Amino acid sequence: MADINLKKYTGQGQAVALFGTFLPDNIGNYPNVHVLSADMSAAASLSRYIYQNPDKYTEIGIAEQNLVGISAGMASEGFTPIAVAQAAFITMRAFEMSRQYLGYMKNKVILVGLNSGLYLQYFGNTHYCVEDISILRSIPDMTILSPADAGEAVMALDAALCYDGASYIRLTGGSQLRTVYNENCDFVIGKDIVVREGCDVCIFATGACVGNSIEAANILSVKYGIEAKVVDVHTLKPFDTETVNQSSGYPLIVTVEEHNIIGGLGSALSDYTSTKGGFPTILKLGIHDTFSKPGSYDYLMQQHRLTPELIAQDIFNKLQTL
């Protein structure tokens, strides 16, 4: 495990922080690591890492199924592979390989999905990735991590490298991420982090939507006098049910995700609360089971009402109906 100073990564893009700064600086802490990429070395900011560690990098090309298969083979020989590709392709195109080689065969491979959610903008729906949580949640023993900013992405990678099992790190928000953590956070796989306290409504958010939800909570406070608790759900699987239990006394629970509301954070939370009694209404904010009209990232987030202003408005409107 590395000694991590989150301030070093504040303001960086997640991929830059992971592969441009953190991994090259700390490769000595992970002697068996080997990075493989599906033609994503530039997009993942891997140039410095490759220059310093040419024997610890393999370029697979645009062949995500082979990427996962080769990574699994290396894992079976004692390596700790980190497989990097666009999120849409490493999760959807290579799903069968992840299911068989990582889930069923229990090979420890760390999948890193670049540009998940809506960040690929004008590339359109072929490159948007709003199904990956749903897909990989269905694989037994697959760990799913969705960091809120660059610093937490570094913590997630370090945790995944020290974790016994296959994992997927979902990177959202690109270079436009709001900084959530200026100081070191207590990052533990499967344990949510409360990033804002509040007594009127409880917001569970993941990935880039954590920063947006904090800003939405500030708007609710200033504009409506509503104090919202915000929880960073950085681990979608295994899911932290204890934090959900602590929300049972609120009049409303809200989930916010840059993902289809079917199968993602909202579904994970609902799956749990449906087996229990005493939980309030759940408002699911995200992509409402539809394809997007391509455009800029800001346009796409507005289209799906995931900007801070629209999140705050939808929460306020829902509270008025209770």
Secondary structure, 3 states (H helix, E strand, C coil): CCCCCHHHHCCCCHHHHHHHHHHHHHHHHCCCEEEEECCCCCCCCCHHHHHHCHHHEEECCCCHHHHHHHHHHHHHCCCEEEEEEEHHHHHHHCHHHHHHHHHHCCCCCEEEEECCECCCHHHCCCCCECCHHHHHHCCCCCEEECCCCHHHHHHHHHHHHHCCCCEEEECCCHHHCCCCCCCCCCCECCECEEEECCCCEEEEECCCHHHHHHHHHHHHHHHHCCCEEEEECCEEECCCHHHHHCCCCCCEEEEEEEEECCCCHHHHHHHHHCCCCCCCEEEEEEECCCCCCCCCHHHHHHHCCCCHHHHHHHHHHHHHHC
